[in-house]
Each structure stands twice: as C-alpha cells, then as structure tokens.
C-alpha cells in the first residue's frame, strides 16, 4: 500500500539528520530583533565548510562586490547580516540531505530548480519592496517536502515518478494520486518541525495555491517564481511541466513589463554562479 498519512510523515521528519546548530539558530533569528551579530559571526566561523561556502558566495558575481571579503565578520559588514544569514542558511540546508538514499532521483536537478526559484523570488521581492531574504529562503525551500518523501519513503516515491512519467502530469498530481498527499503538506510539516518563520512555512505550504491572505506577499512571489524558472528551463529537466500562474496572484503583484525583463535577466545572469558554489 503506497498511501501515506501525516503520522508517517512526522515520523519520517523526526528521522532526518538534524540541521547544524548554527543554521537552526540563524533560522530562529529571522524573527528576533536582539541578535548579537558578533557572537553569531564567531559561531559561523567555527564551521569551516559553511564559512568557506558563504565566503565563496559573497565574493561571487552573485553580489558583485568591488573588493574581496575574507572573514564572516567582514562579509556581514559589507553585505549586511540579513544577506549573510540567508547564504549560510541556504548552504546548511542544502548540505543536510544525502543523495545516497534514492539513487534514481536527480538531486542536482532538484537543487538547480530550487536555486533558480530562490534567485527569481529575490528579484521579484526587490521589485515589489518585499523582504528579499525571506523570498530567497522561501524560494530555495519551497519544494523541501519532496526531499523528505524521496529520502524517507524512497520506494513510494519511485511509484510517484513512474506515475508522472506514464501520465505526463505534474509532480504534485502524481503525489496525490499515489500517496494520498503531496509535497506541500509534507514541506509544511517539516517547516513547522524545524520552526521556520511563519511566512516561510506559508510559502512552502501554499506555493502551488496561494490563499487570499498570501496575495502580494512572499507566498505569491514563490508561486510566480516557481513557474518562471520552469518556463526559463534553467534546471534543464526534460520532464517538468510549467505550472499555471493563478490570475489572482499575478494581478496582485502588478509588475510591469520592464521590471519583469529585469527579473528574467538578473535571475539568468546569477544562476550558474550560485549553483556552482552552493552545490559544490
């Protein structure tokens, strides 16, 4: 029997490797105002892998700095704490899922789409004067429920992929048909378990179908960014269908043609650089 219930999902989530302590602290700090930036920089510096990846990103065309930064504290000074926190969180989450648990699932393709969505969401948020860091993290994590299903329930998810191929349908449709639930439900459960900020939880849960209260906010940005990145074919997947953008959502964002061209251009120009660093 392939059907899953939420109790199965919660058990699977509890079996996941824990996020690095510093990543948990950084995620929790999104909704705190009294952060000791110096103490946080010191803690990050103790994790050599995260520090190295963060500094590579900070010095890439992703930010276009005029001079090289060599320490986390310097990166925070130049880029700002919010941007550095976002980069560290991204690097920490990506490094937390093992590819060995489902050899037939294309993890690289998954993360390329996630990174593209994060970049696109950040650019959309910039155009809309919304929080760019929330947009980036929400875009990066919007499909995180897929990784829970793939790594915790590999046999069932193989059937999902087979169903999708046979019926030439969206992944979410195949999940519902085979499993009885989909990756947005699972992603929301994981986001709650990891105590993500509420706006990130909602972006993960509602990115396929934003609610009225999500209009002109980050979940709507993720809904649009997800579709744009599929349409731009940045990840190179040959099985992905371009999701339909909800007309309510599109109208609520009200982005002009010139601004959209800028979103496309910036997303594409930064994409390969961000992938190369985050996926090393």
N, C-alpha and C positions, 0 to 999 in steps of 0.2 A: 504494500500500500504506500503510495507516494505522498498522500496528503499530509500536510504539517499543521500543527496547531501552535498557538502562541507560546504555550508552555514548552514545547520542543525548542522553539526559537530562543527563549530566555535561557534555557539550559545550555544551548549551543553558544550563546553570547558569553555566559559565565566561564565556558571552557576556553575562550580565546586568550591568547597571551595578553598580559597587562600592558597598557601603554607605558612608555618611560615616565618616571615620576615627574620629570620636568615638563613633559608635554601635558600631563594631567593638570599640573599647577598653572601652566600657561592658558589652557582651555578655561579653567575656572576663573582666571584673572580677567577674562573678557568682560565680566560683569562686576568687577571690583574697581573701586576708584583709588584705593590707598595701596598701590603696588610699590614695593621697593625695587626700582629698576636696577640698581647696583647689585642687590642680592640676587635678582633673577639672572642678570648677566653672568655673575660668578657661577651660578648653578649650571647654566648652559655651557659655560666654558669647560666644566668638568666632564662633559660628554663629548669626546673628541670627534666622533663620527657626525653627530648633529652640528657641532660647531663648524667643522670643515665644510659640510654641505651648505650651511647657512651662509658662510663667507663666500663660497663659490657663487651662490645665487646673488648675493649682494653686489658682487663685482662683475656680474654678467650684464649683457645688454638689457636684461630684464629691468634694470634700474638706470642704466646709462650714467653711472657716476663718473665724475671727472678725475677722481683720484682713487687709488686702491685702499680698501679698508682691510685691516689685518687682525682686528680683535672684535669680539662680540660687542664690547662696550663702544668701540668706535663705530661699528655698524649701527648701533642704536642711536648714537649721536647724529650720524649722517642721515639715516633713513627714517628714524623715529621708532619708538618702542613698538607701536602697533604693527608696523610692517615687518619688523624682525620677529616679533611673536608669531605672526602669521606664517612666515617662512619656516620657522622652527617646528611649529605645529604640523605643517604640511609634510616636512621631511620625516617627522616622528611617526605620523600615522601611516605614511606610505611604507616605511620600513617594518611595519608591525604584522604584515600578512605574508605567510610563507607560500611560495609558488609550488612547493612540493606536494601539497595536499590535493591538487587537481591538475595533473599534467596536461590535460587536453584543453584547459581553459586558458585563454590568451591574456595573461596578467598585464603584459606590456601594452597591449591594445586598450585594455580597460583603463589603465592609468593615463595613457595618452589622451583618451577622451575626457577623463576627469580633469587633467591639467588644462586642456583646451577650454573646458567649461569654466574652470576657475578664472582663467585669464579673460575670457569673454565677459563673465559676470563682473569682474573687477572693472572692466572698461565701461560696461553698461551702468554700473553703480556710479562711476565717475561722472558720466554724462547726466545722471539723474540726481546727483548730490546726495547719494545714499552712502552708507558705510562700506568702503571698498574692501576692508579687511574681512568683515562678515561675509561679503559677497564672494571673495576669493575662497575662503574656507568652506562656505556652503557649496560652492561650485565643485570644489575638489572632492567633497564628501557626499555629494548628492546621491550617488549610486552605491554607497558603502554597504547597504543591505545585500547587494549582490555578492560581495566578498564574504559576508557571513554565510550565505547559502552555499557558496562554492566551497568554502573551506570546512564548514561544519557538516554539510549534507551533500557531499560530492556525488553520491550515486543518484540521489533525487535530482540534482541539478543537471546531471548528464541527460536525464529524460527531458528536462526543460529545453535544453539546447537541441535535442533531437526533434522535439515537438515544433520548436520555432523553425527549424530547417524544413521540416515536412510541410508546414502550413504557411511558410513565408509570412510570418506575423511579427509583431513587436515582441520584445522580450517579456514585457510586463503581461501581455496577453497569454503567452506561453506559461509563465509562472502561475498565473491564476488558474489556468486550465489543469495544470499538472499538480501543483502544490496546494491549491486552495487559498493561497495568499500571495503577496508579491513583495518585491524588494523594498518598496516604500514603507510598508508595515514593519518589516524587519529592521530597516535603517532607523526608523523612529525608535524602536525598542533599544537598539544599540546606542543611539544618541542620548536616550534617557539614562541608560545604564552608565555611560561614560560622563554623564552630567554636562553635556554640551549646553551652551546658552540656548534659550528658548527659540530665538529666531533661526538658529541653525537647525534645531530639531524640526521646526515647521518647514524649513526649506527642503530638508531631506524627505519629510513625510508627504509634502504637498507639491513636489516639483512637477508631477505629471498632471495634477488637477488643483491648482491654487484655489483657495477659498476666497470669499468676498473680502475678508479682512486682510488677505495677503496682497490685494491689488495695490500696485505702485509701491511695493515693498520687496525685500530681498527674495522671498519665495517666488514672486513673479519674475524677478530678474533671472533666477535659476531656470525657471520654466522656459524662458525665451533663449537664454544662453545655451541650454542643452540642445534645443532644436537647431540653433545657428551652427553649433560645432558639428553636428551631424551633417548639416547641409554643406558646410565647408569641406567635409571629408578629411579633416585634419588627422584623424586616427588611422585612416586607411582601411577601415573594416569594410569587407565586401558583403556583409550580411545585415548591416544596420539599415533600418528604415528611418526616414526623417519624421519625427513626431509632428503632429499638427499643433500649431500655436493657438491657444484659446483666444478668441477675438476680444473677450472682456479684458484679458491680461494685456494684450498688445495695445489696446486703446488706453488702458490705464497708464501705461508707461509713456505714451505720447512722445516718442523720439523721432526727430526729423531725419530726413534722408542724409544730410551731411554728417550728422552725428553718428548714424548707423555706418556710413562708409568708414568713418574713423575707427569705430569699434571693430569692424572687419579687419582693417589694416593693422591696427595695433595687436589684435589677437594673433594674426598670422605671423607678424614680424617677431613676436616674442616666443612663439610656441616651441620651436625646435630647441632653442637655448634652454628654456625652462625644463623641457623633457629630458634633455641630455644630463642636466645637473640633478634633478630630482630622482631620476630613475637609475642613476649610477649605483 
